[in-house]
Amino acid sequence: MKNTFSAYSIIQKKRDKEKLTKEEITWFIEGLTKGEIADYQMSALLMAIYLNGFDKDETVALTDAMLYSGKVLNFPEQYFIDKHSTGGVGDKASFILAPIAAACGVKVPMIAGRGLGHTGGTVDKIEAIKGFKTDITLAEFESLLHERGLVLIGQTSEIAPADKKIYALRDVTATIESIPLITASIMSKKLAEGAKGIVMDIKTGNGAFMAKLSDAKKLAESIRQTGLRFNKNMMTMITDMSEPLGSAIGNSLEIIESIETLKNKGPADLTELSLALAGGMIYLAGLSKTHKDGIAKAKAALDSGAALEKFRELIIHQGGDARVIDDYSLLPHTTSTYKILATKNGFLTKMDCKSLGMHCVQLGGGRQKTTDAIDFAVGLMMEKKIGDKIKKGEALVTIHCHANQMKLAAELGVMIAKKDITITATKPRAKKKLIIEVQTKFAPKKNKR
């Protein structure tokens, strides 16, 4: 049967809005994994999927093909729980919630991604810490997980290798915002790493891939159903991304803000979300009776300093320089800053969150093509949040840049002041809720092993 398929015919079929069979999808993904399907052919199919969609059966087939393109781990115990975010600007919550959950007895196997579009990547951010290894073997991954309760690595050639190739292509071919592609990408990785439960942070708003709440709800449903199909306990949390999470945008800056939050000195929104997500992990793990009780346990681990010590352990046992926890100068940093000042009095009522993320990419903090190197030092610090009262001459944003980037920083500053931040005379009626919706589904007991 394999000989009857061709990349051309499959691309053409989806281009013409026809449904692909499971066999066609599996053949295409296997060919990509083996190097028999070229990147340009995969890119063409991605665009066809983006434009014409996949139905439930096609999404299931794609997820399965990507999942089984590599090794699949299995940790059947309930207390093995992971978390994933669909990506947002300034979203560094993983570095806070994972140590919190681990300090409460959850085993956290994190296989994370790199930057995608306007959003930063967990792996890129943690690699700002000198020596931190994200490319350890699966054997080391399993050993650290059992011994330390927390491990964070990037995608390996063993885990969902098809997704590793597709993920990089989606980043540079404008095919990110697709519910079937997001579902297959996330779940192929998460199912392969073997956790018994998954907490999903699904972002919505102008800084998210799912800008519309209705699309975020559809994605949440797609992800929950996929997890349940594989006997996983699932929690989906839809959260607001109409402004950056916390204040820092950029790799080193976000690591600093994460450590400050673990020291209980972080921004209110970042702290609230991290505790809610960690509490969800504790609840799915069976270590609390309710989500609310899980959040209370998470707060206790943060207050006691136990979570900070778990983060220190994570850095040490993956080869990083843990002195950064007490000395931020050991992280890459710029020699220059450029402040964007308010030109009038009023209230900050709106931000173009996606545009702010892209400015960080322009500075070098993300990739515009797959071969780009990341500049860990550059980024933006948001000095104000939506709803804040603004006085003329106050700093709105501080751009962290190198001396030879001051002209670029000035150009970005004009764009941010004129287009990306809206200041009005009247205060906004009400700020959007950070956590919009939470749904939890446990796998049927009769299917538990």
N, C-alpha and C positions, 0 to 999 in steps of 0.2 A: 504493500500500500504506500510505503514511503516514496517510492519512485513516481507515484502519480502526482505528488505535490511539487510546487515550485514557489519560491518566494514571490516571484512576479504575480502569479495567479492569486495568491493569498492577499497580497497588497491590493491588487485590482478589485478583488471581491469586497474587501472592507471599504475601499474607496467608493464603491458603488452601493454602499449601505446594505450589503448582504450579510447574513449571519455566518460566522465562522464555526466550524465544527470543533469539538474537543481534539480530534486527531490532527486537524490543521494547526491549531494553536500549539499543541504539544510538539509537533514536528518543527515548527518555526522556532520555538524557544530552545529545543534541543540543538537545532542547527546553530543558533546564536552562541550557545554555550560551548559548542565544539569548534567555533570559528568558521563554520561553513556558511553562515549568514553574515553578510557584511554590515558594518555599522550604518551605512547609508540606507540599506534595505530595512533595518530595524527602525531607523528614524522615519522612514516613509510610512511604515505600519503604525508607528506611534501617532503620527499626525492624522492618519485615517481613523484611528480609534478615538483620538481627541475630538475630531470633527463629527464623527458619526456614531460614537458610543459603542458600548458593549452591553448586552443584556445580562441577566443574572447567570445564565448558563455559561456564557463566554467568560464572565468575570471569574466564576468558579474554576473553569478550565485554565485560565491564565494564572490564577493564584496557585493551583496545584502544580502546573508545569514549572513555575518559578521556584516553588518550595522544594520540589523533588529534583531540581537541577543540581543539588548538592547534598551534603550530609544533613540529617535531621536528628537533633538531640531530643532527649525525653527525660524530664524531671517530674515524675507523676505526683510527688508530694504537693499538698495544697499550698505550702508556704513559699514555693518558688513563683515569684510574681515579677513581671516587668511592666514598665510604663513607656508609652510612646506619645510624642506630640506630632501633629501634622505640620508644625513649623510656623514660627512667627518671628517678628522682629524683636530682638532683645530677649528671646526665650531661652533662659539658662536654668530653668527650674530643675532639670535632671540632676544637676550637680548638688542640689539641695535636698530634693525629695528622696533620692536613692540612698544617701547616707542616713537620712532620718529613718527610712523604712528598715534599712539593714540594722540600725541600732535597736530597732524594736523586734528583731528576730526574723524579718523577711529575708529570704535569699533572693538577690537581685541580679539576674543575668542580662546585662545590657549590651546589645550589639547595635551600635549607633551609626548614623550616617554623617556625611560631610555636607557642606553648604549646598542649598538648592535654591536657585533663583535669588530672590531678595532676602531669603532667610539664612541665618548662620547655621553651621553644622556642629553638633555636639562633639564629634571627633576633632574637627578643626580647633574648636575652643580649648579642649583639654590638652591638645598638643602644644598650646602656648606655654605649658609648664615644661621646662627643660627636662629632657630624658624620659618623659612619660611615653610608655610603649602601648600603642593601640593595635599592634600587628602581632600579638602573641598567638600561639597555636591553640587549637581547640582543646588539646590535652591540658595546656596551662590554664586555659579559660575554665575548664571544669574543676581543676584542682583548686584554683583561687576561689571559685564560687563556693565549693564545699568548705574550705578552710576559713575564708574571710567573710563570706556572705555577700560580697559585692565585687563585681568585675565589670569593666567598661572597655570594650574593644570596637574596632571598626569592622566592616564587612571583610570576611576572608574569602579565599578562593574555595573554601569548603562549604561555607554557608550561603545559600541562595546566590550562587555566582551569576546566574542570569540577571538577577535584580541589580547586582553591582554594575553590570554593563548598561542595563536599561536606565538606571538611576542617573548615571553620568550623562547619557544621551538626552534624557528629559530635561536636564538642567540647562542645556544649551540649544534646545530645539523648540522652546516655547510650547511644550506639551505637558506641563506640570499639572495644571488645574483640571484633572479628569478623575471622577469618582472611581471608575473601574481601575485605572492605572494606579491611583493612590492606594486603593484597597489591596490590590495584588502586591504592590511594592512593600507596604507596611506589613501585611499579614504573612507574606512569604518569609520575611526575616524573623518576625516575632514567633511564628509557629515553628520555624526551624531551630530556634534557640531553646525550645523545650520547656518554657515556663508553663505552669498550670493555669495561671490567670494573667490577664493583661488589663491595665488601666490606660485608656486612650484619652488624651487631651486633644480635642478637635477644635481648632481655632476658627473663628468667624469674624468678619469685619474687613475693613479695607487693607489691613496688613496680613490677611490670611489668604491661602489658596482657595478656600471656600468663603468668598466674600459675603455671599448671601446666607442668611440663617437657614433658609429652606434647604439649600445644598448641604450645609453642615449637618442637618438632621438626616438627610438621605445618606451621607457618608457614615454617620454614626450607626445607622441601621445596617448598612452594608457590612461594616466592620464587626458589629455585634453578631450578626448572623454567621459570618465567616468563622469567628472564634467559636461559637456554639457548635458549629458543624464539626469542629475538631475537639469537642469536649473541653473547651476552655471556659473558665469563669471570666466574665467580661464586665467592665465598667466603662462607660463612655461619658465624658464630661465635655460639654460644649462651652467654650470660654471666649471672652471678648478679646479681639485683637484690633481695636480701632485706635489704639495708641501702643507704643512699645511697652513691653513688660519690664517693669523696673525703670531704670534710667540709662543703663549702659547698652550701647550697640557696638559690637566689635569684640574680637576674641579675648585679648588680655583684659580689657575693661570689664567684660562679662565674668571672667574668672574672679576678678577682684570683688565684684558685686556679689557673686555667689558666696565667697568666703565671708564677706561682711554679713550676709544673711545668715550663714551658719553660726556666726558670732552673735546672732540676734540683733543686728544693727542694720538690717536690710530694708529696702522699700516695702511699704505696707502691702502693695498689690502682689509683689513677688513672694512675700512671706505667706500671704493668705492662700495663694494658689498652690504653692509648694506643700503646705500643710494639708490642704484638701486632697491633693493627689497622693501624698504619702499615706494619709488616712485611708484612702481608698485601697491602696495596696495592702495595708494592714488588715483591712476588713476582708478583702478577697482571700487573703492568706489564712483566714480563720483565727486570727489573733485578737480580734475584737468582735463584740456582738453586733455592733452597728457601725455605719460609716462615721457617725458623730463620735462614737467612742474611739474609733481609729484616729480621728483628728486630734482628740485629747491626748492619746498616747504619743502621737507625732509631736505635739507641742511640748510634751514633757521631755522627749529626747532632744529637742532643739534647746530648750531652756537649760537642761543639765550639762550641755556641752558634749554629750555622747555622740551626736550626729557629726559635729566638727571633727572629733577624733576618728570616726569612721572614714571621713573624707581624707584625713591625714594618712590613715592606713592604706586607703586606695592608692594614693599617690606613691607612697613608699614601695608597696608591693608590686607596682607596675613600673618601677624604675625612675619615677619622677623626683624632682627636688622639692621635698615637702617644706623646706624653709620658706617657700613663697607664702605660706599661711601667715607667717609673722613678718615677712619682708617682701612687700609688693614690688620693690625695685628689681627683684630677681626675675620678674616677668618682662617680656619685650615691651618697651614704651617709646613714645615719640619724644622729640626734643622741643616740639612746637605745639601751640594750640591757637585756635582762631575762634573768637567768641562772636556769636550772632546775637545782636541786641534788638530789643523790641523798639519799634518806631512809633508806638502810640500806647496810650493807656487802654485798659479794657479787660476782657476775660478770654482765656484760651478756650475756644469752643470746638476746635476740630484739628486733626492732624492727618496728613497723607502718610500713613504708616509705611505702606509699600515703598513709596518714594524715598523715605528716610533710610530704609534698608538698602535700596539701590545706591544711595550716596556712599554708604559704607563699602559696597562692592567697588564703586568707582575709585575709592581711596586705596583699594587693594585688600580690603578685609574679606572679600569673597571672590568668586571666580566668574569671569565673563566667558571663558572657554575652558575646556577640561584640563588643559595643560598649565593653566595659571597657578603660580605659587601664591600661598596666602601670606599676607603681611599681618602678623599677629598684633602689632602695636597700634595700628590706626583704628579710628572709630569715632563715635559721637556719644556725648553725654547730654541727655535731655535734662535741662535745668528746671523745667516746668511740666506739669501734667494738665490734662483736660479739666476745666473747671477752675483752675487757679486764677487769681486776680493778678493782672500784669501792669507794671508801671513802665512808662517809656524809659529806655536806657537800661532796663534789666536784661540780664543774659537769658536767652531762651534755650540756646544749644551751645555746647563747646565742642568744636571739632578737634580731635587729636590727630595731628598730621606731622609729616617730616618737613624740614626747612624748605626743601625743594618742591613742596606741595602747597605752599601758601597761596599761590595764584589760584590753584584748583579749589582750595578751601574757600577763598573769597567768592569764587563763582558759585560754589554750592551754597554758600551763605546767602547770596542774593535769591537763589531759587527757594531755599527753605523759608526765608522771611516773607517772600511774596506769594508763594504757591503752597507750601507744605504745612504751614502753621497759620491757622485762622484766628484772628483776635477780633472780637466784637464788643460793642458797648454794653450789651446786656449779658448777664450770666446765664449759661445754659440751664434749662429747667431741671433736668436730672441727669446725672451721669449714668452711663450704661452699667448694668451689673457685670461684674467680672466673671462670675460663674453663672451661666445662663440656664443650664439643664444638666442633670445627672441621672443616668439610667444604669441599673445594675442587673445583670442576668447571670445566674449560676447554672452551670451545666447540670442536666438532670442527674439525680443521685443514682438512678438505675444504671447509668452509663459509666459511673465512676469505677476506677480500677482499684 
